[in-house]
Amino acid sequence: MGDTLTISSAFEKILSVTGFTSLTLDSTVMILIALFLIYLAIEKEFEPLLLVPIGFGALLANLPLSHMAVGDEGGLLNYFYMGVKSEIWPPLIFLGVGALTDFGPLLANPVTLFLGAAAQIGVYITLVIAVALGFSLQQAAAIGIIGGADGPTAIFLANKLAPELLAPIAVAAYSYMSLVPIIQPPIMRLLTTEDQRKIKMEQLKPVSRELRIVFPIAVTIICLLMLPAAAPLIGMLMLGNLFRECGVTKRLHDTSETHLINVVTILLALSVGASMTAESFLTLQTIKIIVLGLFAFVMATAGGLLLGKLLMVMTGGKVNPLIGSAGVSAVPMASRVSQKVGAEADPHNFLLMHAMGPNVAGVIGTAVAAGVMLALFGKSGQMTPGHAELLLAKGSDFLKILLGIG
């Protein structure tokens, strides 16, 4: 009998230190969500380089007693998250993006810069709506930036203004980036006619090496004098592009666009996944953020398209409005969607390189929008909360009436 009790108690002790006894309904739901993200990445190929590590990070964080969630002192992924908290990973991603980006199409047709700026309208409209729905100014700004379809920028701004919302904002931003080929085409067809989609654009002129070198330096100086808060993103983006264009830093360019960005993507995505715990994710706020993020992305696409139509009229039909939809930061996916929709109307219409102009402009535009948000609502911003509230009050009240919110 004594031996039986000893074996039984030993078995109970072993069982008590396994994760099975600590598995709750919330953690089970989060594990299923993590598996769903991995499924979307592998089976549907939705941003697999991002959703696989994000999903696996969420899986590790929600397995009981694994001590892999953000906030678990001494845990591996908690150390990785320090790179997010210390604002290291997103700027390094921008360094790699800059090294990968060819600003030639933008320089060859500078007017497309305005298309990238127009797409940011989704950011600001969503900011006002989020305030009307009860989010704070800082939270609303972090949610609005989802419309830029730029995951690192969304993470950077959320960590600065609303770290408690980082997980749902990051997942929403990367999800909508991956869904560009599904979300954008219906909007593009709705806001343009078939004849407009058939418009052929003139071949882009070549851009000199000197202009390509001067551009990142000039953008850095101008943008950071106007918006110092955007320095980490704009600065690293343009440094990476200077590595690409100057012709004397091949090793740095190669490292930035391959090994560095790949390593940092793994660390950043795992960190984001590790922040997806039930406490931070399974809330009504998460649903609101996902819906607002979709709205922001739709409005960003529409803003670029509408300005594209205006430029079409102003240039006498020389601009195909479809390239305006590429004003979001999803490079080069949004450009490919512009090409695909244009080719559906006319198989001989080639818009890809023309769409790359507003597409890379959107990267700059979203970073600038983040700098504006930090200047207005960040801790070091010059605008007081009272002034900011006053600035948004009229727009917020109008939207409350429009949406029927008491």
Residue, then its C-alpha position, 0 to 999 in steps of 0.5 A: m500500500g505504501d509503495t502504491l501511494t508513493i507511486s501515485s504521489a510521484f505521478e501526481k507530482i510529475l503531472s502537476v509540473t506539466g503544462f496540461t494542468s495549467l491549460t485554460l480556455d483562454s490559452t487554448v483559444m490563443i493556441l488555436i489563433a497561433l495555429f491559424l496564423i501559421y496555417l495562413a502563412i504556409e497554406k495560403e502564403f499570406e506573408p509567410l516570412l512574417l506570419v510563420p514566426i509571429g504565429f510560432g511566437a504566439l504558440l510559444a507564449n501561450l503554452p502554459l509554464s513555457h515562460m516564453a511570453v513577453g513579461d516573463e522575466g528571464g524568458l528568451l522571447n522577453y529578451f527578444y522583445m527588448g529590441v522592440k521596447s528599445e526601438i531597435w528592431p523596426p529601424l533596422i528593418f527600415l535599414g534593410v528596406g532602404a537597401l532593397t528599395d529602388f527610388g528610381p521610379l519616384l525620381a523619374n516621375p516626382v508627381t507620384l510622391f503626392l500619391g504616396a502622401a494621399a494614401q495617408i488620408g486613411v491614417y488621419i480619418t481613422l485617427v478621428i474615428a478611433v477617438a470617437l469610439g472612445f480610444s485615447l489620442q495616443q491609442a487612436a494614432a497607433i491604430g490609424i497608422i495601420g492604414g499605411a500597411d507598414g508593419p515595422t512603422a505600426i510596431f514602432l508607433a504602437n510601442k511609443l504611444a500605446p504599448e498595451l495595444l501592440a499585439p493586435i495592432a501588429v497582427a492587424a498591420y501584417s494581416y492587411m499587408s498580406l491581404v493586399p491582393i484580396i482587399q485592393p482590387p474590388i476598391m480599384r474597380l469600384l472607383t475607376t472605369e474600364d477606360q481609365r484602367k486601360i490608360k497607358m503611361e509613357q516610359l520612365k526616363p532614366v535617373s542619374r547616379e548623382l540624383r540617386i545619391v543626393f536623394p536619400i541625403a536630401v530627404t533625410i535633411i529635409c524630413l528630419l528638420m521638419l519632423p525630428a521624431a521620424a529620425p529612427l525610421i527615415g534615417m535608417l531607411m535613407l541610410g540603407n538606400l545610400f548603401r544601395e546607390c553610392g556604389v562603394t559600400k557593396r558589402l554593407h548593402d548586401t548585408s543590409e538587404t539580406h542577412l541583417i533584415n532576415v535576422v531582425t525579421i525573425l527577432l521582431a516577428l517572434s517578439v510580436g508573437a510573444s506579446m499575443t497573450a490572452e490578456s492583451f489579445l482576447t478583448l473587445q478592443t482587439i475586434k475594434i482595432i481589426v475593424l478600424g485597421l481594415f477601414a484605414f487600409v480601405m480609405a488609404t487605397a481610396g485616397g490614392l486612387l482619387l488623387g490618381k483620378l485628379l492627376m489623370v484629369m490634370t495631365g490630360g489622361k497621361v496618368n493611370p489612376l490605378i497607380g494611386s492604389a500603390g500609395v500604401s507601403a506594401v512594397p512591392m505587392a501593391s505595385r503588382v496589384s496595380q499591374k494585375v488590375g491594369a492588365e485585366a483591362d488591357p493585357h498590353n498595359f504595363l504599370l508595374m514600374h509606374a506604380m513603384g513610384p507611389n509605392v516607395a513614396g508610401v514608405i516615406g509617407t507612412a514614416v512621416a505620418a508616424g513622425v507627425m503622430l509622435a510630434l503631436f501625441g508623444k511624450s516629447g511632443q510640443m502639443t499638450p493633450g488639451h490642445a490635441e483634444l481641441l484639435l480633434a473635438k469637432g471632427s470627433d463630434f461630427l463622426k459620433i453623430l454620423l455613426g450614431i454614437g451617444 
